[in-house]
Structures are given as C-alpha cells and as structure tokens.
C-alpha cells in the first residue's frame, strides 16, 4: 500500500467570518474523515508516538479502533491514561510530542494524532457515552490544590485508585487555565465543563472559592485528615516589562485581559456584567500562545488593527506554528524584531507604544539568538490598548504560608522529578507551579506522576 | 452559596449584611477583604471585611450602591444567598505595638475602619477617630465608633451633623494643636486619603491608607489592581490593601479608578438604573 503523505485536512471556520465571532475555529473530523486519517497509521511494532506523549496514551491501539469504526473502544483506550482527551486533542502541541515521533513524519506529514484524539472524545461526549470505571473506595483522603490540568489529572487518577479526593480551587469555577486562559474559539468552555463534569461523576469533589494559603493552609489540610496534598496551583502571576506608562488605563496583563474575556465572559457584556476595553488599535507584546490568544480575542472584540510586537524573529517565537498561522490568516499584523520601550499616554489613557527595532546577535542561554536594540531606531505606534503577554511566574501565596516548602528563587516549587515530592513530607507538586508557564499536557503528565507516587507512598508499595 | 443572615440599611443607599462564610470568618483579620459574585453573570468585586465572628461564622460587609453589582447585591434580602464569596484576601493591617493612633474614615470607608479601631481599642491603644460624610443621612457607625475610642470627631459637608467641613480640617487642627500620634490610618475616597496624606506628611506622621482598586481574582493573578507606591508597582490584592500614604501615587490611582466608568454607566442605563 502506498503511503499517503498528507493528513486528511480538517475543516475550519473561514478566517474572514471567524475573526468576528468567538466560536471554535477548527471544526473537527467527520467519522469518514477520521477513519480515512486513521488508516494512514502504520501501527508500528515499537510505537515511538507513545513515548512522545507525556501521559503515554496508547496511540496505535486507539487509532486502530477508529479504523474499525469502533469509536467507543478508541475513547476507552485513550481514557485509560488521559482523563481530558477532548481538551488535549485541541490544545496539546502534538507537533513537538507524539506527532514529532511519528515515522510517517520522516517522509511526509505525521498521522494527525491530535485530531483523532479530539474526534474520538467529541464523538463519545456528544453521544453521552461514558467510561464505566469500577472504583473500590479505600476511605483515605487526598487534597489537591488547584482545579487546572495538573490538579484535575492527579485527582482523577487518585479517585480511580480509590482515594477520596477533594480539589480546592481559588476561583468560582474549576478548570484553571482551561477556563480563564485559553479562549472559547480554541477550546469551547462547554466542553471543558463536560470533561470536568465527567470527573465529578467519577467521584472527584471540587470546592471552589477556597484560596489555599489564605482561606486554609496546607498544614490545616493535613490536620483535617488529608494524608497527602498535591499542589497544582499553576503559574498565575503576570509579568510586566517595567517600562514607563505600564499603569496607564488601557494596559492589561494578558492574564487579566483573557480572564475578563474567558472566565468572566466580557465578550458578552452587558449580558455578562464584567467589562473589558475594546481598543481600535491593539498591541500585544510577546510571542507565545498566550500572546496569540490575546491578539485574536482583541480582533474578535472588534479592533481594527491588532499587532503582535515581538523582540525576536518568527523562528524564535514560542507559540505553536498552528496558532501563528491562524493569527496571520485572521489578519493579525506581526511587528517582529521590535521591542517596546515606553507606553505613551494622554490624560491617563494609552495613546501610543514607543518601540525600538532589534537585530539578532549571539545565542543566549536559551539557545536562541539574543535580540539587540538597533541604535536610533525608535518609532511610535498609534495604539490604544496594550496587552503584556511576556510570561507568568508561580503564585507565592502557598509557598509563603508553608514554611517547609522549598522553592526556587523565581518561585517554582522544588520537587523530585520522578515523583513530584516536595521538601515537605506528604506534599507533592506539579505543573506550572513547578516548571513555570508550560503546556497543559506537561502539567497533566506531572499530575499523573504525582498521583502514582502518592499511591505508592500511601499504600506502602 | 453564602447565606445572608442579616441585612440593615445604614444610610441612604448604604447597606450592612452579615454573610455566613465560616471558612473566611475563621481566618479574617482587620484590614482584609473578600471577593464576591452576586450571580452567574456577575462581576467579581472586592469588599473590605467590616466585622466578623469566628464562632458564629459570619462576615459583615458594608457597601454603598454605586454600580450595577452593588445594586444587585442590595436587592438581596435576609435568607437569600450570594453565589460566590472568597477570602480573606490581602494582608492584615499591622496594628501591633501602636500606642496612640488617629483613625480617619470618609463616607463608606468608615465601615472598613471600624474593625481596626476596635482592634486597637481592645489592645489598649489610645484612639482618636474622625469620621465624615456628605450629610447626616450618610454618616455611618457613629454609635459603634463612640464605644471604642477616646475622642470621636464628626464632620459633614453641609454641617447637618458635627462640624461643617471635611475630615482633613479636623486632622489639621489636631496636628496644629500639637497632638502626637504614632500613626494615622485613613480609609475613604481616594481624594480624601490623598489630602490626609499630604497634611500628615507636613507633620511627619506615618500614615497608612487602604486602597480599593478594580480587581478580578484578588490573588495576584490579574495585575489589574496595580498601584504605584514609592515609584514601585505593587498589587493591592497581595501586597496591600494597606500602603504608606506618603508614597502612594494617588493621581494615578484616581485615573485607574475611572477606567470602566463608561461601561458602568452603560450597563446601569440599560438595566433601568441611574448612571454612576
């Protein structure tokens, strides 16, 4: 059989139409398309794709089930190791994980593993097909801090192992970055709610409005009978550049901007009561996925022109290729090798963004060529909203109220890489709280690892 | 859901509510705040804790109807519930070791001042209090304050209660008369805190003000509440809400306070309410 070197393409909303709505951009495969794509899989004896997956989904097996049209079986195989497949199928960077390892990728395009995962999950969720899991409760309590990808995964795995798990979430809604950060058009919130609903049905307890470190401390949780604690509190602290004008009205951290729009539904103001400023000319500073998300939100709120201002070139951008591609299709303007030096204001409001052109010098510690300012190249962009998307760091609330918890100077919790164990006995951590801002799937992988380690410790294995 | 167990009208458009929130009450300290959301479509707004009872598990909030959310909140009654209520947030006020303090409250700012005055009084500190309001109908907690301080001074803009004028007039007099204070604590409108801080700076009296900017999460995540203090950017939610009044950039804070005025007016109008 001849190799088919291209993926079956997936339908997307037309760029011109989607730039003014918040509905999902990628529309998913039909059953026929999924089966056709699944047939491209070579079903390797030693599947490298599985090694590339942080939660080791049994990829060839589930794809083989799709070729047979047995989607329920495919879903079931995925769910053995992945508790949030509809989410992962959409937001995992497959191109640097499972799909990067796919043998087909050497000659052409790898199998569209992410799209197939998404298909299987959507297909079963739409039809109300649920995983039946037999759980033997062991009566032992574990606390999880933060209902984001790491916490949800740890909680689900521990619940399946029989533990009585309670997640404590600071916000009024579970989901973490899946709810407040990633926009509707990339990850529909109804879907996140359904996948979390599935975990609740499994038996995971979620207590919202509890800020660990403020409402309750880790020591108090342990005193209350929780035998282990997993910290998955993420990296929620926004960074600013420290340039003049950052406190002008109209300057947002990407965190605030996205939280207003996603969690608080500001795009639906005034039906939803939280406002957000709609700029006409919006500049988003940064080159990661969060920057792309913020820029594409600004466009959908009606901005005439939206700029990505990034100090390096496109090759160094940390955003997924797909996100950059989508942003460009929608008309986002890329100002590359450009760095803001000052936000210019008038009567307290943003009026412009003063930038300087950059050129690439010698590689720095990250291996990427370091951007250096070009003398005398300053210029002013006419801008009315500035969004800073230059990264986040872990929140110090928990560390500052848990004295025995060792943290890095930049705030990351120090853990044993194999187990997620922290310096405090019985306390584990994973996800962005440990690594700094990374991906959903890496956080899920860390949650999984810690769940296994907690089980080994508590069951004396 | 967080049940409202008591509601009282304190003045025109100013309400007091006791809300059952045992976990919050267990940890609450003077100077801290909560964040609430009235209903599914609601905004998250911060309100300072005005009183609490750890045993009974309630938190008192006092608020003025100014925008949509506070009006929706005011429409709830005893027995109703608030959808979300999280806290306690922010750093508690640092009140230990103070011997003589002047506390100044303006408008609805008198409410969050009360637990601090009470705490100081209970810890054998000598406390003078100045409270001010537009007129006597808007004056809060006069009786309660009287019970927990050495001297209570009242001002109203129109002279309908106490003396006519501003809290800052009394402050100036007290300092001119040579009264010595370890500290001045001022809570109220930004302009009041600004004027108070300017006066106390001349007399070199350390001054703490409580900032109440727009915020979403209250845990350091959004950065919307940033204030410039001594040339440095601080987050009111985690670094505050108390800051050194001599170092706060009030003009910037006042501009930032106005950021959503247009939207607030719009939403109030379409909901059939008067604008802000």
HADDOCK unambig.tbl for C-alpha pairs under 7 A between the chains (distance, minus, plus):
assign (segid A and resid 172 and name CA) (segid B and resid 84 and name CA) 6.44 0.50 0.50
assign (segid A and resid 209 and name CA) (segid B and resid 84 and name CA) 6.81 0.50 0.50
assign (segid A and resid 209 and name CA) (segid B and resid 85 and name CA) 6.63 0.50 0.50
assign (segid A and resid 209 and name CA) (segid B and resid 86 and name CA) 4.95 0.50 0.50
assign (segid A and resid 210 and name CA) (segid B and resid 86 and name CA) 6.49 0.50 0.50
assign (segid A and resid 211 and name CA) (segid B and resid 87 and name CA) 6.98 0.50 0.50
assign (segid A and resid 214 and name CA) (segid B and resid 87 and name CA) 6.82 0.50 0.50
assign (segid A and resid 214 and name CA) (segid B and resid 88 and name CA) 6.24 0.50 0.50
assign (segid A and resid 214 and name CA) (segid B and resid 89 and name CA) 6.59 0.50 0.50
assign (segid A and resid 215 and name CA) (segid B and resid 23 and name CA) 6.27 0.50 0.50
assign (segid A and resid 215 and name CA) (segid B and resid 24 and name CA) 5.89 0.50 0.50
assign (segid A and resid 215 and name CA) (segid B and resid 27 and name CA) 6.52 0.50 0.50
assign (segid A and resid 215 and name CA) (segid B and resid 87 and name CA) 5.86 0.50 0.50
assign (segid A and resid 215 and name CA) (segid B and resid 88 and name CA) 6.10 0.50 0.50
assign (segid A and resid 236 and name CA) (segid B and resid 221 and name CA) 5.09 0.50 0.50
assign (segid A and resid 237 and name CA) (segid B and resid 220 and name CA) 5.99 0.50 0.50
assign (segid A and resid 237 and name CA) (segid B and resid 221 and name CA) 4.85 0.50 0.50
assign (segid A and resid 238 and name CA) (segid B and resid 221 and name CA) 6.33 0.50 0.50
assign (segid A and resid 238 and name CA) (segid B and resid 222 and name CA) 6.77 0.50 0.50
assign (segid A and resid 238 and name CA) (segid B and resid 223 and name CA) 6.65 0.50 0.50
assign (segid A and resid 249 and name CA) (segid B and resid 256 and name CA) 5.82 0.50 0.50
assign (segid A and resid 249 and name CA) (segid B and resid 259 and name CA) 6.02 0.50 0.50
assign (segid A and resid 253 and name CA) (segid B and resid 222 and name CA) 6.61 0.50 0.50
assign (segid A and resid 253 and name CA) (segid B and resid 223 and name CA) 6.53 0.50 0.50
assign (segid A and resid 255 and name CA) (segid B and resid 221 and name CA) 6.85 0.50 0.50
assign (segid A and resid 255 and name CA) (segid B and resid 222 and name CA) 5.35 0.50 0.50
assign (segid A and resid 256 and name CA) (segid B and resid 222 and name CA) 4.21 0.50 0.50
assign (segid A and resid 256 and name CA) (segid B and resid 223 and name CA) 6.69 0.50 0.50
assign (segid A and resid 256 and name CA) (segid B and resid 224 and name CA) 6.56 0.50 0.50
assign (segid A and resid 270 and name CA) (segid B and resid 267 and name CA) 5.90 0.50 0.50
assign (segid A and resid 272 and name CA) (segid B and resid 41 and name CA) 4.71 0.50 0.50
assign (segid A and resid 272 and name CA) (segid B and resid 42 and name CA) 6.63 0.50 0.50
assign (segid A and resid 273 and name CA) (segid B and resid 41 and name CA) 5.87 0.50 0.50
assign (segid A and resid 273 and name CA) (segid B and resid 42 and name CA) 5.36 0.50 0.50
assign (segid A and resid 273 and name CA) (segid B and resid 43 and name CA) 5.49 0.50 0.50
assign (segid A and resid 274 and name CA) (segid B and resid 42 and name CA) 7.00 0.50 0.50
assign (segid A and resid 274 and name CA) (segid B and resid 43 and name CA) 5.02 0.50 0.50
assign (segid A and resid 275 and name CA) (segid B and resid 263 and name CA) 6.49 0.50 0.50
assign (segid A and resid 348 and name CA) (segid B and resid 255 and name CA) 6.18 0.50 0.50
